[in-house]
């Protein structure tokens, strides 16, 4: 199944309609995502609030993530103002861009029909539908991962022009890797998979050439600022990423592995993941051509590594999302070669139904409550009223101190115009998140403070303040059967470390 062969088999009369149909559908899906972002009553979540806060102070690194997500939010909020939908606005465009790169990659490798079904398959993938609604690091990561596959296709196979790959192609590959690393460190799987792909002699002959040095140089130049930032900040992001692996406890969790594995059917799609497992398990797939080998390596490398992480400790289902651009290219080409377009149609139809149900749910969360899934969106509801209630206690205090990363991000977002300063105080004598590191309690200025805690007591501060007075509680009900409460205290008479900061320690908390 070579790229040249499939281009010869493409029926010219179908090319134009398929091209028009794909871009019309892609535009309609993206427009629907934007429409949903504007109209949904679900607010931004704690992580999104944190990313928004980062975007107010642009840098080349932050405590728990590389900086690209903050740059994107700064762009969209700078253009359209601060609103929940503008914080999220770049997400559907990242995925539209990823779909475009995959469309052109599939067109080059397998022809026009594969391009149509690959692009459509990406936009309807359940994980992509969710990622188009929530602003997270997966969206830019997958955009640059898909771009990397596109530039590799240009380098390895140029079936139409028969021309040699250009320096632009190698520089583009380096740019995709470098900016991918600036989006999420999971992009490191890409050069790792590329190294494994060089085990194939045909791929080695095409890729392992002098211009590949340009790829490495461009990637290094783009990623270097984040490395320098980490060096200047005690390697906070790298340490946080290592802490998330949580290898300090018992290293065998079969149930976590099963949960992760079953989650892949939800991320990639029930039919799609089943087909991928079948294709990947067939020995003949590995021998068909060098592109099958390359796509298998790029799909399996993240999946196997993260599955191993799940078995040893824990892993969220989306941690292997980088597997699916290559996996989608592979199964689409394979199914069309086997004349099984009906499987692609069935998968697209199933995902379209999910798209409709998902969109209905986020536009009308009462539907989510009705089916008993309120917990899935509890962190997206009730923050405006709850932070308003907390700030009603704030006048007269030097600052509002918060011991919860979720809450302080929402406080800074929803109470951005507050005249009372909002700051973080660590609850466990260690720095565990961005706010504790860079927006921490300053005892030289904050003498009498309002303290907001996740606990029903003052255990997080009673060893640091002499005068503690309970004021009340701020409670929200973010959905049927859901509750979120914070207790408020007045604090004064601080006697902890002079600067209010405890030494940086490793933490097992995930932010």
SULURGI-V92643 format. One record per pair of residues at least 6 apart in sequence whose ideal C-beta (glycine too) atoms are under 6 Angstrom apart, sorted by sequence separation. I is the first residue (numbers start at 1). J is the second residue. If there is no record, write none. Layout:
BEGIN
<<I/J> <I/J>>
END
This chain:
BEGIN
<<61/67> <80/86> <181/187> <197/203> <198/204> <279/285> <309/315> <361/367> <394/400> <402/408> <431/437> <477/483> <478/484> <60/67> <131/138> <180/187> <230/237> <285/292> <286/293> <360/367> <361/368> <453/460> <54/62> <59/67> <106/114> <107/115> <131/139> <230/238> <265/273> <335/343> <476/484> <77/86> <106/115> <264/273> <306/315> <335/344> <368/377> <76/86> <155/165> <198/208> <412/422> <426/436> <458/468> <475/485> <411/422> <424/435> <103/115> <106/118> <424/436> <473/485> <474/486> <76/89> <177/190> <306/319> <73/87> <76/90> <155/169> <306/320> <473/487> <55/70> <154/169> <424/439> <54/70> <58/74> <102/118> <103/119> <280/296> <408/424> <423/439> <424/440> <425/441> <472/488> <102/119> <303/320> <471/488> <51/69> <55/73> <72/90> <151/169> <302/320> <423/441> <51/70> <55/74> <470/489> <471/490> <99/119> <102/122> <302/322> <303/323> <400/420> <52/73> <151/172> <302/323> <468/489> <469/490> <51/73> <151/173> <399/421> <400/422> <401/423> <402/424> <403/425> <99/122> <387/410> <468/491> <99/123> <299/323> <387/411> <391/415> <399/423> <401/425> <403/427> <148/173> <467/492> <394/420> <465/491> <467/493> <299/326> <383/410> <387/414> <408/435> <466/493> <148/176> <298/326> <299/327> <387/415> <405/433> <465/493> <147/176> <465/494> <384/414> <295/326> <383/414> <456/487> <458/489> <144/176> <464/496> <95/128> <427/460> <295/329> <452/486> <453/487> <52/87> <144/179> <145/180> <295/330> <144/180> <452/488> <95/132> <451/489> <48/87> <141/180> <44/84> <92/132> <401/441> <451/491> <43/84> <91/132> <170/211> <174/215> <178/219> <141/183> <148/190> <173/215> <177/219> <181/223> <449/491> <44/87> <140/183> <141/184> <171/214> <175/218> <179/222> <91/135> <98/142> <102/146> <105/149> <167/211> <170/214> <174/218> <178/222> <182/226> <448/492> <94/139> <98/143> <101/146> <105/150> <108/153> <170/215> <174/219> <178/223> <94/140> <97/143> <101/147> <104/150> <137/183> <141/187> <38/85> <88/135> <137/184> <171/218> <399/446> <37/85> <87/135> <91/139> <98/146> <105/153> <398/446> <401/449> <94/143> <101/150> <398/447> <156/206> <260/310> <267/317> <398/448> <399/449> <400/450> <401/451> <402/452> <403/453> <404/454> <37/88> <276/327> <397/448> <398/449> <443/494> <279/331> <397/449> <257/310> <397/450> <256/310> <257/311> <263/317> <260/315> <276/331> <279/334> <185/241> <268/324> <275/331> <394/450> <393/450> <403/460> <443/500> <256/314> <442/500> <33/92> <441/500> <251/312> <440/501> <30/92> <390/452> <30/96> <247/313> <246/313> <69/137> <65/137> <68/140> <430/502> <26/99> <429/502> <431/504> <272/347> <430/505> <432/507> <271/347> <426/502> <430/507> <432/509> <269/347> <433/511> <269/351> <390/474> <389/474> <48/135> <203/290> <202/290> <386/474> <200/290> <386/476> <203/294> <200/293> <18/112> <22/116> <29/123> <382/476> <393/488> <382/478> <15/112> <22/119> <26/123> <197/294> <381/478> <18/116> <381/479> <33/132> <197/297> <378/478> <10/111> <196/297> <378/479> <10/112> <6/110> <7/111> <193/297> <378/482> <6/111> <193/298> <374/479> <3/109> <374/480> <405/511> <193/301> <374/482> <192/301> <369/479> <369/480> <189/301> <189/302> <68/182> <68/183> <66/182> <189/322> <186/322> <126/266> <127/267> <126/269> <125/269> <7/159> <3/157> <4/159> <3/159> <66/226> <60/225> <61/226> <60/226> <61/229> <60/229> <63/236> <61/237> <64/240> <149/325> <145/322> <146/325> <138/318> <145/325> <109/291> <138/321> <127/321> <121/328> <118/328> <118/329> <118/332> <117/332> <114/332> <114/333> <114/336> <102/325> <106/329> <110/333> <113/336> <124/348> <129/355> <117/344> <124/351> <126/354> <129/358> <246/508> <243/506> <243/507> <244/510> <234/504> <1/288> <2/289> <1/289> <42/362> <40/362> <36/359> <40/363> <39/363> <36/362> <46/379> <45/379> <42/377> <45/380> <1/337> <43/380> <42/380> <43/383> <50/409> <53/412> <46/406> <49/409> <49/410> <52/413> <46/409> <49/413> <63/434> <62/434> <63/437> <64/511>>
END
